[in-house]
Amino acid sequence: MTLARLMNQSLTVQKIGGSTDVYGDQVTSATGSPVTVTGFLSQEASQEFLENRDTAVSDWFAFLPAGTDIGHLDYITYNSQRFQVNGEPWPVYNPRKKTVTHIECRLVVVSG
């Protein structure tokens, strides 16, 4: 099955911007309106930590259309679940087509 056939989920991308408060601390907040794109999410791993509190950390991968504006602080929402981009997104270049075919990015979800 090709990636293009898998990219059929309606995902909402919310850009997050950072600024500095009067104490010099980084403060993040939503910038602009959320944008809906058609992509694909895949869970890669999940860990549970029971020390001090019951916390689950899940690693996901997002496959997004070429040209999607997404950065390392941004969020993706799918079925009311929010995923945060973990690291810099990677525009995947296809040398045969001589173009970026899609964007891949790692996501993380922390619950508990």
SVG drawing of the C-alpha trace seen along z (x, -y; Angstrom):
<svg xmlns="http://www.w3.org/2000/svg" viewBox="-13 -42 31 44">
<polyline fill="none" stroke="black" stroke-width="0.4" points="0.0,0.0 1.4,-3.4 1.8,-6.3 -0.6,-8.4 -3.4,-5.8 -2.7,-5.8 -2.8,-9.6 -6.6,-9.8 -6.9,-11.1 -8.2,-14.7 -5.5,-16.3 -5.6,-19.8 -2.2,-21.6 -1.9,-24.4 1.1,-26.6 2.8,-27.5 4.9,-30.6 7.3,-31.5 8.0,-34.7 9.8,-35.7 7.9,-37.0 9.2,-39.7 11.1,-37.1 13.0,-35.8 11.0,-32.6 9.9,-31.1 6.1,-31.3 4.4,-29.5 0.9,-30.1 -1.1,-29.4 -0.5,-31.6 -3.0,-32.0 -5.9,-29.7 -5.6,-25.9 -5.2,-24.4 -6.7,-21.1 -4.7,-18.8 -5.0,-15.2 -2.3,-13.0 -1.5,-9.8 -0.5,-9.0 1.3,-5.9 2.1,-4.9 5.8,-3.9 6.2,-3.1 4.6,-3.6 6.1,-3.5 4.5,-3.7 6.2,-5.2 4.8,-4.4 7.3,-6.3 5.6,-9.2 2.6,-9.0 1.1,-6.8 2.3,-8.5 2.2,-7.1 4.5,-8.5 3.7,-7.5 5.8,-8.2 4.0,-8.7 5.0,-9.5 3.0,-12.0 3.1,-11.9 1.8,-15.2 1.4,-16.6 4.4,-18.5 4.1,-22.2 2.5,-21.8 3.7,-24.6 4.7,-22.8 7.5,-23.3 9.0,-21.8 6.6,-23.5 3.4,-22.8 0.5,-20.5 -1.5,-18.1 -5.0,-17.1 -6.8,-14.0 -10.1,-12.6 -9.8,-15.0 -6.3,-13.8 -3.5,-16.3 0.1,-15.4 3.1,-17.6 5.8,-17.7 9.0,-16.4 12.1,-17.7 12.3,-19.3 10.0,-18.0 11.7,-16.4 10.7,-17.4 11.2,-14.1 12.9,-14.8 12.4,-12.3 15.4,-12.6 13.5,-10.8 10.7,-13.4 13.0,-16.2 10.6,-17.5 9.5,-17.1 6.9,-14.4 5.7,-14.7 6.8,-15.8 7.5,-13.4 7.6,-14.4 7.9,-12.7 5.2,-13.3 4.9,-12.7 1.8,-12.3 2.2,-12.5 -0.8,-11.5 -1.2,-11.1"/>
</svg>
